[in-house]
Amino acid sequence: MVADQFPWLTAIVILPLLASLAIPFVPDTDGKTIRWYALGVGIADFVLMCWVFWTHYDPSISSFQIVEQYPWIPSLGLNWSVSVDGLSVPLVLLAGLVTTLSIFAAWEVDRKPRLFYFLMLVMYSAQIGVFVAQDIMLLFIVWELELIPVYLLISIWGGQNRRYAATKFLIYTAGASIFILIAALAMAFYGGGTPTFDMVELGLKDYPLGLELLLYAGLLIAFGVKLAIFPFHTWLPDAHGEASSPVSMILAGVLLKMGGYGLIRLNLELLPQAHVYFAPIMAVLGVVNIIYGALNSFGQSNMKRRLANSSISHMGFVLLGIASFTDLGINGALLQMISHGLIASVLFFLAGVTYDRTHTMIMDEMGEIGKVMPKVFALFTVGTMASLALPGMSGFASELSVFVGVATSDMYSGSFRAVTVFLAAVGLILTPIYLLSMLRQLFYNCGTLAACDLEDLNLQNQRNNLDEAVCFGNSCVLPGDAPFIDAKPREVAIAFCFLIPIVGIGFYPNMAMQVYDAKTVAVNAEVRQSYIQIAQDNPEIYAKGFLVPKIAQAPKVPTLGKITGSESASVFGLVK
């Protein structure tokens, strides 16, 4: 059939890039045509990926599907090789949704609109490319390609310190990604013969433990910077604080998730033995992220910086889930990436909606804007409830999965699990405090001093009503004079596009988990098999320590999904 032969994934990746090249030739005088064009491309690509995955992807299969391979530089073993599995599909859909809605959120951009939407579409292609690349060198190339649009979007359309924030972002992420290149070359050329960058073949190689540990450490730095792991996190608050809200939506909704995806895709799948040694360290780093991000949020008066530190805290749960050695824990880590992508995107979008009215991000300057912005207040409240893990929201399902996964892990001592869960729970308690405090400061902070002079208002005939005036930023109005301030239909529609899946996943988590459950089970089975082998060969290093997994009875490892025969040596396989 034509549908089976057509390169659907390649089309999904290339469509936004090719469409961006046509932007200079689109007739437009005021930027309105360009924005409709960019939005149409985003919607078309998102609809295409939904249709392709619905018709060609089988979630019960743990191996790669919809495989497309074309020779690129055969002498170097480099191919255009793309495919998807349970790890890729939900994150591709997340990237498509968030980026499309970010384009819609940038409706008011009037400064260099052609360049802005060109960069947004190029970034769209690069993000999808990262999640579908089956060739590790191809992953590195699109990983680097994605950095350029983000740098330009921050440095041109950002705030007062935009150049500093953009440069810091580029130095951190580009510098760290060198480790991906080094690891790719080391794995490709190890063992002699024809070099290969194909992840399936790399997963079948038997690396010495010393080399595997070095590769794992390098990749942990590369992906840890992207995931904003302490202490490589400092670029994130600066980038969020200066970026425009549509760019912040992509930073929080997609770019952070690229780090978590890389940890599972490369660190766990390709280097399972090294993961056994590094997992306790990742668990500790996860707890540090949770506590540090939450405490740091309290000291932020800038709304977007508080949300950025909240993201750092929430990414700690991703690390905990990845380090849990349990199916539920890894499931929870992936669900946390999906959930946080949706929640953080809607919160940064609403932060932008608020800024458009108030022209400030300083919460103490906003005052009682809840009186004139009830719709924004309601939407912001729902998003905040999801972020603090209210039952019935996706954040609750994901964080509960991680908690249970860590608490029930048979690979750690009881004391290690108790301390880890307790500290993570402390961070969970801190989250509603700083988020609810943010809501109060934004919308009903009665003690706020007016940022403008009420006496300068043209209210001579309404002097007795000055006490009822609402001040936000540098604008003061009477509630009855400012109905236009509340959320517009476009803004409400964007918020609902995020909130509907947030609530849907909260009530029925299997909506998302069934897409990747077979894959995460297979990945965890491979890691546990490596653990058992190492623990049996080196029982002395798994004594009853506090920071290392304890030696357990060697359980029989379940069959890895539908992989049989010689393929059982690796979680990877090919399904065309």
PAVEXVEX-209313 format. One record per residue (C-alpha): chain; x, y, z. Coordinates in steps of 0.05 Angstrom, whole numbers, plus 5000, padded with zeros to 4 digits. Layout:
REM PAVEXVEX-209313
SITE, kette, east, north, up
SITE, A, X, Y, Z
...
REM end
This chain:
REM PAVEXVEX-209313
SITE, kette, east, north, up
SITE, A, 5000, 5000, 5000
SITE, A, 5022, 5071, 4987
SITE, A, 5008, 5089, 5060
SITE, A, 5058, 5036, 5082
SITE, A, 5112, 5058, 5033
SITE, A, 5106, 5133, 5041
SITE, A, 5159, 5164, 5087
SITE, A, 5110, 5192, 5137
SITE, A, 5159, 5209, 5193
SITE, A, 5205, 5244, 5144
SITE, A, 5147, 5285, 5120
SITE, A, 5128, 5303, 5192
SITE, A, 5199, 5327, 5206
SITE, A, 5211, 5363, 5140
SITE, A, 5143, 5397, 5130
SITE, A, 5153, 5456, 5179
SITE, A, 5225, 5466, 5154
SITE, A, 5204, 5468, 5080
SITE, A, 5145, 5513, 5097
SITE, A, 5191, 5561, 5134
SITE, A, 5233, 5570, 5071
SITE, A, 5171, 5596, 5035
SITE, A, 5157, 5651, 5085
SITE, A, 5199, 5705, 5049
SITE, A, 5156, 5695, 4987
SITE, A, 5088, 5698, 5022
SITE, A, 5055, 5765, 5003
SITE, A, 5042, 5804, 5066
SITE, A, 5044, 5876, 5089
SITE, A, 5022, 5877, 5162
SITE, A, 5043, 5807, 5187
SITE, A, 4972, 5779, 5190
SITE, A, 4980, 5733, 5130
SITE, A, 5046, 5706, 5157
SITE, A, 5016, 5687, 5224
SITE, A, 4958, 5651, 5192
SITE, A, 5007, 5615, 5146
SITE, A, 5051, 5593, 5204
SITE, A, 4991, 5571, 5245
SITE, A, 4964, 5531, 5186
SITE, A, 5030, 5495, 5178
SITE, A, 5032, 5478, 5252
SITE, A, 4962, 5451, 5252
SITE, A, 4973, 5411, 5188
SITE, A, 5036, 5378, 5217
SITE, A, 5001, 5363, 5283
SITE, A, 4941, 5332, 5248
SITE, A, 4988, 5292, 5203
SITE, A, 5026, 5263, 5262
SITE, A, 4961, 5245, 5298
SITE, A, 4936, 5208, 5236
SITE, A, 5002, 5172, 5224
SITE, A, 5007, 5147, 5296
SITE, A, 4934, 5127, 5298
SITE, A, 4940, 5085, 5235
SITE, A, 5012, 5060, 5236
SITE, A, 5034, 5055, 5309
SITE, A, 5020, 4995, 5353
SITE, A, 5030, 5012, 5428
SITE, A, 5035, 4938, 5447
SITE, A, 5102, 4932, 5410
SITE, A, 5163, 4956, 5448
SITE, A, 5210, 4961, 5390
SITE, A, 5219, 5015, 5336
SITE, A, 5163, 5023, 5286
SITE, A, 5151, 5063, 5222
SITE, A, 5226, 5056, 5207
SITE, A, 5253, 5099, 5151
SITE, A, 5327, 5093, 5132
SITE, A, 5362, 5128, 5074
SITE, A, 5438, 5130, 5062
SITE, A, 5467, 5199, 5076
SITE, A, 5543, 5192, 5083
SITE, A, 5554, 5116, 5075
SITE, A, 5629, 5121, 5085
SITE, A, 5618, 5146, 5155
SITE, A, 5559, 5101, 5169
SITE, A, 5514, 5162, 5174
SITE, A, 5442, 5153, 5151
SITE, A, 5377, 5191, 5153
SITE, A, 5345, 5142, 5200
SITE, A, 5280, 5159, 5236
SITE, A, 5229, 5116, 5273
SITE, A, 5184, 5118, 5334
SITE, A, 5168, 5076, 5394
SITE, A, 5134, 5085, 5461
SITE, A, 5184, 5138, 5483
SITE, A, 5179, 5179, 5419
SITE, A, 5105, 5181, 5403
SITE, A, 5078, 5219, 5465
SITE, A, 5135, 5270, 5463
SITE, A, 5126, 5281, 5388
SITE, A, 5052, 5295, 5400
SITE, A, 5070, 5340, 5459
SITE, A, 5119, 5380, 5417
SITE, A, 5069, 5387, 5361
SITE, A, 5014, 5412, 5407
SITE, A, 5056, 5460, 5447
SITE, A, 5092, 5490, 5387
SITE, A, 5027, 5499, 5348
SITE, A, 4993, 5533, 5406
SITE, A, 5056, 5575, 5418
SITE, A, 5050, 5601, 5347
SITE, A, 4977, 5617, 5361
SITE, A, 4997, 5651, 5426
SITE, A, 5046, 5696, 5388
SITE, A, 4988, 5728, 5351
SITE, A, 5006, 5799, 5371
SITE, A, 5079, 5796, 5347
SITE, A, 5089, 5856, 5301
SITE, A, 5165, 5862, 5303
SITE, A, 5198, 5825, 5245
SITE, A, 5140, 5775, 5240
SITE, A, 5171, 5739, 5180
SITE, A, 5234, 5723, 5218
SITE, A, 5196, 5705, 5282
SITE, A, 5151, 5653, 5249
SITE, A, 5208, 5627, 5206
SITE, A, 5248, 5611, 5269
SITE, A, 5187, 5580, 5302
SITE, A, 5176, 5532, 5244
SITE, A, 5251, 5514, 5240
SITE, A, 5249, 5499, 5314
SITE, A, 5186, 5457, 5303
SITE, A, 5224, 5412, 5255
SITE, A, 5285, 5406, 5299
SITE, A, 5245, 5386, 5360
SITE, A, 5208, 5331, 5323
SITE, A, 5275, 5308, 5293
SITE, A, 5305, 5298, 5363
SITE, A, 5248, 5252, 5384
SITE, A, 5246, 5209, 5321
SITE, A, 5321, 5204, 5305
SITE, A, 5344, 5131, 5306
SITE, A, 5415, 5151, 5286
SITE, A, 5453, 5182, 5345
SITE, A, 5492, 5229, 5300
SITE, A, 5427, 5253, 5268
SITE, A, 5401, 5265, 5338
SITE, A, 5462, 5308, 5353
SITE, A, 5453, 5348, 5289
SITE, A, 5380, 5365, 5301
SITE, A, 5396, 5377, 5374
SITE, A, 5445, 5431, 5354
SITE, A, 5399, 5458, 5300
SITE, A, 5345, 5471, 5353
SITE, A, 5392, 5516, 5393
SITE, A, 5399, 5569, 5339
SITE, A, 5324, 5589, 5334
SITE, A, 5318, 5591, 5410
SITE, A, 5379, 5635, 5417
SITE, A, 5352, 5684, 5365
SITE, A, 5281, 5684, 5392
SITE, A, 5306, 5703, 5461
SITE, A, 5359, 5753, 5438
SITE, A, 5313, 5791, 5390
SITE, A, 5244, 5787, 5422
SITE, A, 5264, 5780, 5495
SITE, A, 5265, 5829, 5553
SITE, A, 5316, 5880, 5576
SITE, A, 5371, 5829, 5591
SITE, A, 5354, 5785, 5532
SITE, A, 5424, 5782, 5503
SITE, A, 5455, 5759, 5568
SITE, A, 5401, 5706, 5577
SITE, A, 5406, 5682, 5505
SITE, A, 5482, 5677, 5508
SITE, A, 5480, 5640, 5574
SITE, A, 5430, 5591, 5545
SITE, A, 5473, 5579, 5484
SITE, A, 5538, 5570, 5523
SITE, A, 5507, 5521, 5572
SITE, A, 5468, 5478, 5522
SITE, A, 5517, 5480, 5464
SITE, A, 5576, 5467, 5509
SITE, A, 5542, 5408, 5543
SITE, A, 5520, 5378, 5477
SITE, A, 5593, 5366, 5459
SITE, A, 5588, 5306, 5504
SITE, A, 5534, 5277, 5459
SITE, A, 5582, 5282, 5399
SITE, A, 5639, 5251, 5438
SITE, A, 5595, 5194, 5462
SITE, A, 5567, 5182, 5393
SITE, A, 5637, 5177, 5362
SITE, A, 5662, 5132, 5417
SITE, A, 5604, 5084, 5411
SITE, A, 5605, 5085, 5335
SITE, A, 5679, 5069, 5328
SITE, A, 5685, 5021, 5387
SITE, A, 5699, 4949, 5366
SITE, A, 5730, 4965, 5299
SITE, A, 5698, 4949, 5232
SITE, A, 5651, 4997, 5197
SITE, A, 5629, 5052, 5243
SITE, A, 5554, 5057, 5257
SITE, A, 5512, 5108, 5291
SITE, A, 5448, 5067, 5289
SITE, A, 5419, 5061, 5359
SITE, A, 5396, 4990, 5348
SITE, A, 5466, 4967, 5330
SITE, A, 5498, 5009, 5385
SITE, A, 5452, 4976, 5435
SITE, A, 5478, 4907, 5415
SITE, A, 5551, 4925, 5428
SITE, A, 5585, 4901, 5491
SITE, A, 5623, 4960, 5520
SITE, A, 5675, 4953, 5576
SITE, A, 5646, 4977, 5642
SITE, A, 5698, 5033, 5648
SITE, A, 5680, 5061, 5580
SITE, A, 5606, 5054, 5594
SITE, A, 5613, 5094, 5658
SITE, A, 5650, 5150, 5623
SITE, A, 5599, 5152, 5567
SITE, A, 5542, 5153, 5617
SITE, A, 5574, 5210, 5657
SITE, A, 5583, 5252, 5594
SITE, A, 5512, 5241, 5570
SITE, A, 5485, 5255, 5640
SITE, A, 5518, 5324, 5637
SITE, A, 5492, 5337, 5566
SITE, A, 5421, 5317, 5581
SITE, A, 5424, 5343, 5653
SITE, A, 5437, 5414, 5628
SITE, A, 5376, 5409, 5583
SITE, A, 5334, 5380, 5639
SITE, A, 5359, 5435, 5687
SITE, A, 5390, 5387, 5737
SITE, A, 5425, 5421, 5796
SITE, A, 5478, 5450, 5789
SITE, A, 5470, 5458, 5713
SITE, A, 5404, 5494, 5719
SITE, A, 5422, 5568, 5725
SITE, A, 5409, 5583, 5651
SITE, A, 5335, 5566, 5658
SITE, A, 5309, 5623, 5704
SITE, A, 5348, 5674, 5662
SITE, A, 5321, 5647, 5597
SITE, A, 5249, 5645, 5622
SITE, A, 5255, 5713, 5655
SITE, A, 5275, 5746, 5589
SITE, A, 5241, 5704, 5536
SITE, A, 5173, 5723, 5508
SITE, A, 5116, 5679, 5532
SITE, A, 5109, 5638, 5468
SITE, A, 5183, 5620, 5472
SITE, A, 5177, 5605, 5546
SITE, A, 5120, 5557, 5529
SITE, A, 5167, 5518, 5484
SITE, A, 5225, 5522, 5532
SITE, A, 5184, 5492, 5589
SITE, A, 5138, 5448, 5548
SITE, A, 5187, 5416, 5500
SITE, A, 5260, 5433, 5509
SITE, A, 5265, 5408, 5581
SITE, A, 5233, 5343, 5559
SITE, A, 5288, 5332, 5508
SITE, A, 5336, 5323, 5567
SITE, A, 5291, 5271, 5601
SITE, A, 5281, 5235, 5534
SITE, A, 5356, 5232, 5523
SITE, A, 5368, 5201, 5591
SITE, A, 5319, 5145, 5578
SITE, A, 5336, 5135, 5505
SITE, A, 5412, 5134, 5510
SITE, A, 5432, 5127, 5583
SITE, A, 5383, 5073, 5602
SITE, A, 5376, 5036, 5537
SITE, A, 5447, 5038, 5510
SITE, A, 5485, 5039, 5576
SITE, A, 5444, 4997, 5625
SITE, A, 5503, 4972, 5665
SITE, A, 5528, 5042, 5679
SITE, A, 5458, 5062, 5699
SITE, A, 5462, 5012, 5756
SITE, A, 5520, 5052, 5786
SITE, A, 5492, 5121, 5770
SITE, A, 5419, 5110, 5790
SITE, A, 5430, 5126, 5865
SITE, A, 5466, 5190, 5845
SITE, A, 5408, 5209, 5800
SITE, A, 5359, 5195, 5856
SITE, A, 5398, 5242, 5902
SITE, A, 5401, 5295, 5848
SITE, A, 5326, 5287, 5838
SITE, A, 5313, 5302, 5912
SITE, A, 5360, 5362, 5910
SITE, A, 5323, 5389, 5849
SITE, A, 5256, 5381, 5883
SITE, A, 5276, 5416, 5947
SITE, A, 5322, 5468, 5917
SITE, A, 5273, 5489, 5862
SITE, A, 5216, 5495, 5912
SITE, A, 5256, 5536, 5962
SITE, A, 5285, 5581, 5908
SITE, A, 5215, 5596, 5882
SITE, A, 5198, 5631, 5947
SITE, A, 5251, 5684, 5936
SITE, A, 5226, 5703, 5866
SITE, A, 5185, 5767, 5857
SITE, A, 5185, 5757, 5782
SITE, A, 5126, 5713, 5761
SITE, A, 5163, 5677, 5705
SITE, A, 5224, 5665, 5747
SITE, A, 5181, 5634, 5801
SITE, A, 5150, 5588, 5748
SITE, A, 5219, 5572, 5721
SITE, A, 5243, 5549, 5789
SITE, A, 5180, 5509, 5797
SITE, A, 5199, 5473, 5732
SITE, A, 5267, 5457, 5762
SITE, A, 5232, 5426, 5822
SITE, A, 5184, 5385, 5780
SITE, A, 5241, 5357, 5737
SITE, A, 5267, 5325, 5800
SITE, A, 5210, 5276, 5797
SITE, A, 5233, 5256, 5727
SITE, A, 5301, 5238, 5755
SITE, A, 5271, 5199, 5813
SITE, A, 5227, 5158, 5766
SITE, A, 5285, 5143, 5719
SITE, A, 5327, 5120, 5779
SITE, A, 5273, 5077, 5810
SITE, A, 5286, 5010, 5775
SITE, A, 5211, 4999, 5772
SITE, A, 5162, 4998, 5715
SITE, A, 5115, 5046, 5751
SITE, A, 5172, 5094, 5767
SITE, A, 5196, 5100, 5695
SITE, A, 5123, 5104, 5672
SITE, A, 5113, 5161, 5722
SITE, A, 5176, 5197, 5697
SITE, A, 5151, 5197, 5626
SITE, A, 5081, 5217, 5649
SITE, A, 5112, 5274, 5690
SITE, A, 5147, 5299, 5626
SITE, A, 5081, 5299, 5589
SITE, A, 5042, 5329, 5647
SITE, A, 5092, 5383, 5662
SITE, A, 5097, 5400, 5588
SITE, A, 5023, 5416, 5587
SITE, A, 5019, 5450, 5655
SITE, A, 5081, 5493, 5648
SITE, A, 5060, 5514, 5577
SITE, A, 4992, 5539, 5600
SITE, A, 5021, 5575, 5660
SITE, A, 5073, 5611, 5619
SITE, A, 5020, 5628, 5567
SITE, A, 4976, 5658, 5621
SITE, A, 5036, 5695, 5649
SITE, A, 5042, 5726, 5580
SITE, A, 4968, 5744, 5579
SITE, A, 4977, 5779, 5646
SITE, A, 5039, 5816, 5622
SITE, A, 5003, 5841, 5560
SITE, A, 4954, 5877, 5606
SITE, A, 5000, 5899, 5663
SITE, A, 5067, 5907, 5627
SITE, A, 5103, 5879, 5687
SITE, A, 5125, 5812, 5713
SITE, A, 5135, 5836, 5785
SITE, A, 5079, 5805, 5825
SITE, A, 5077, 5860, 5878
SITE, A, 5061, 5911, 5824
SITE, A, 4999, 5876, 5799
SITE, A, 4952, 5886, 5857
SITE, A, 4879, 5867, 5852
SITE, A, 4875, 5849, 5779
SITE, A, 4828, 5792, 5795
SITE, A, 4771, 5844, 5796
SITE, A, 4780, 5861, 5723
SITE, A, 4808, 5795, 5697
SITE, A, 4762, 5740, 5726
SITE, A, 4772, 5694, 5667
SITE, A, 4847, 5698, 5670
SITE, A, 4843, 5687, 5745
SITE, A, 4800, 5625, 5736
SITE, A, 4846, 5595, 5682
SITE, A, 4908, 5612, 5722
SITE, A, 4878, 5579, 5784
SITE, A, 4863, 5514, 5746
SITE, A, 4933, 5512, 5718
SITE, A, 4963, 5525, 5786
SITE, A, 4921, 5469, 5818
SITE, A, 4947, 5422, 5765
SITE, A, 5019, 5443, 5779
SITE, A, 5012, 5431, 5854
SITE, A, 4986, 5360, 5839
SITE, A, 4913, 5368, 5857
SITE, A, 4877, 5300, 5851
SITE, A, 4840, 5296, 5785
SITE, A, 4897, 5332, 5749
SITE, A, 4953, 5301, 5709
SITE, A, 5006, 5326, 5758
SITE, A, 4977, 5284, 5813
SITE, A, 4977, 5220, 5772
SITE, A, 5049, 5229, 5749
SITE, A, 5079, 5247, 5816
SITE, A, 5040, 5193, 5852
SITE, A, 5068, 5142, 5802
SITE, A, 5139, 5165, 5817
SITE, A, 5128, 5163, 5892
SITE, A, 5100, 5092, 5891
SITE, A, 5153, 5070, 5842
SITE, A, 5209, 5093, 5887
SITE, A, 5176, 5069, 5951
SITE, A, 5165, 4999, 5924
SITE, A, 5233, 4991, 5890
SITE, A, 5267, 4927, 5912
SITE, A, 5335, 4952, 5889
SITE, A, 5347, 5002, 5946
SITE, A, 5353, 4993, 6020
SITE, A, 5293, 5011, 6063
SITE, A, 5329, 5070, 6095
SITE, A, 5348, 5099, 6027
SITE, A, 5276, 5094, 6002
SITE, A, 5248, 5124, 6066
SITE, A, 5293, 5185, 6065
SITE, A, 5284, 5196, 5990
SITE, A, 5208, 5192, 5994
SITE, A, 5206, 5236, 6056
SITE, A, 5248, 5291, 6025
SITE, A, 5210, 5289, 5959
SITE, A, 5146, 5295, 6000
SITE, A, 5173, 5357, 6034
SITE, A, 5183, 5388, 5965
SITE, A, 5113, 5368, 5947
SITE, A, 5086, 5404, 6008
SITE, A, 5126, 5467, 5991
SITE, A, 5096, 5470, 5921
SITE, A, 5025, 5492, 5939
SITE, A, 5053, 5544, 5987
SITE, A, 5093, 5583, 5935
SITE, A, 5041, 5572, 5880
SITE, A, 4982, 5594, 5921
SITE, A, 5023, 5653, 5946
SITE, A, 5035, 5672, 5874
SITE, A, 4961, 5670, 5859
SITE, A, 4946, 5716, 5918
SITE, A, 5000, 5765, 5899
SITE, A, 4978, 5767, 5826
SITE, A, 4903, 5774, 5834
SITE, A, 4883, 5795, 5905
SITE, A, 4942, 5828, 5938
SITE, A, 4904, 5882, 5976
SITE, A, 4967, 5912, 6006
SITE, A, 4998, 5930, 5940
SITE, A, 5017, 6002, 5927
SITE, A, 4993, 6032, 5863
SITE, A, 5046, 6035, 5808
SITE, A, 5012, 6095, 5777
SITE, A, 4985, 6161, 5804
SITE, A, 4911, 6159, 5814
SITE, A, 4908, 6234, 5814
SITE, A, 4932, 6236, 5743
SITE, A, 4872, 6196, 5719
SITE, A, 4818, 6231, 5680
SITE, A, 4766, 6216, 5733
SITE, A, 4747, 6286, 5754
SITE, A, 4673, 6269, 5752
SITE, A, 4684, 6204, 5789
SITE, A, 4728, 6228, 5845
SITE, A, 4688, 6191, 5896
SITE, A, 4702, 6125, 5861
SITE, A, 4778, 6129, 5863
SITE, A, 4780, 6081, 5921
SITE, A, 4751, 6028, 5874
SITE, A, 4804, 6038, 5820
SITE, A, 4844, 5976, 5803
SITE, A, 4919, 5986, 5790
SITE, A, 4961, 5936, 5751
SITE, A, 5030, 5956, 5730
SITE, A, 5028, 6027, 5704
SITE, A, 4953, 6026, 5687
SITE, A, 4896, 6044, 5734
SITE, A, 4824, 6037, 5714
SITE, A, 4755, 6030, 5745
SITE, A, 4729, 5959, 5740
SITE, A, 4669, 5981, 5699
SITE, A, 4714, 6019, 5650
SITE, A, 4759, 5960, 5632
SITE, A, 4719, 5901, 5606
SITE, A, 4770, 5892, 5550
SITE, A, 4824, 5873, 5600
SITE, A, 4798, 5802, 5611
SITE, A, 4819, 5742, 5568
SITE, A, 4798, 5744, 5496
SITE, A, 4765, 5684, 5461
SITE, A, 4831, 5666, 5427
SITE, A, 4866, 5664, 5494
SITE, A, 4812, 5624, 5527
SITE, A, 4814, 5574, 5470
SITE, A, 4890, 5565, 5476
SITE, A, 4884, 5554, 5551
SITE, A, 4829, 5502, 5542
SITE, A, 4871, 5464, 5491
SITE, A, 4920, 5452, 5548
SITE, A, 4872, 5444, 5606
SITE, A, 4828, 5391, 5572
SITE, A, 4885, 5339, 5566
SITE, A, 4910, 5359, 5635
SITE, A, 4843, 5341, 5666
SITE, A, 4833, 5282, 5620
SITE, A, 4899, 5250, 5639
SITE, A, 4885, 5266, 5712
SITE, A, 4821, 5226, 5712
SITE, A, 4845, 5171, 5665
SITE, A, 4922, 5166, 5666
SITE, A, 4920, 5105, 5622
SITE, A, 4901, 5152, 5565
SITE, A, 4975, 5169, 5562
SITE, A, 5008, 5109, 5595
SITE, A, 4980, 5058, 5546
SITE, A, 5019, 5092, 5491
SITE, A, 5087, 5077, 5522
SITE, A, 5075, 5023, 5576
SITE, A, 5104, 4965, 5534
SITE, A, 5166, 5005, 5519
SITE, A, 5181, 5028, 5590
SITE, A, 5170, 4956, 5616
SITE, A, 5220, 4931, 5565
SITE, A, 5271, 4985, 5583
SITE, A, 5265, 4971, 5657
SITE, A, 5272, 4896, 5645
SITE, A, 5338, 4907, 5609
SITE, A, 5364, 4952, 5665
SITE, A, 5344, 4902, 5718
SITE, A, 5378, 4846, 5680
SITE, A, 5442, 4887, 5680
SITE, A, 5434, 4900, 5754
SITE, A, 5427, 4826, 5770
SITE, A, 5488, 4808, 5729
SITE, A, 5531, 4862, 5762
SITE, A, 5506, 4846, 5832
SITE, A, 5521, 4772, 5823
SITE, A, 5591, 4786, 5795
SITE, A, 5608, 4839, 5847
SITE, A, 5568, 4826, 5910
SITE, A, 5616, 4864, 5954
SITE, A, 5598, 4931, 5923
SITE, A, 5525, 4919, 5939
SITE, A, 5530, 4912, 6013
SITE, A, 5477, 4943, 6057
SITE, A, 5500, 5013, 6040
SITE, A, 5457, 5074, 6042
SITE, A, 5469, 5104, 5974
SITE, A, 5476, 5041, 5932
SITE, A, 5425, 4989, 5912
SITE, A, 5423, 4929, 5957
SITE, A, 5434, 4860, 5929
SITE, A, 5369, 4825, 5920
SITE, A, 5346, 4756, 5901
SITE, A, 5355, 4749, 5827
SITE, A, 5284, 4749, 5801
SITE, A, 5269, 4720, 5734
SITE, A, 5269, 4776, 5683
SITE, A, 5205, 4780, 5642
SITE, A, 5207, 4774, 5567
SITE, A, 5218, 4841, 5535
SITE, A, 5153, 4857, 5501
SITE, A, 5149, 4821, 5434
SITE, A, 5225, 4813, 5427
SITE, A, 5245, 4741, 5422
SITE, A, 5304, 4697, 5404
SITE, A, 5370, 4733, 5391
SITE, A, 5336, 4800, 5401
SITE, A, 5328, 4787, 5475
SITE, A, 5399, 4811, 5485
SITE, A, 5374, 4881, 5473
SITE, A, 5311, 4920, 5484
SITE, A, 5318, 4946, 5413
SITE, A, 5288, 4916, 5351
SITE, A, 5260, 4936, 5284
SITE, A, 5188, 4933, 5262
SITE, A, 5173, 4959, 5193
REM end
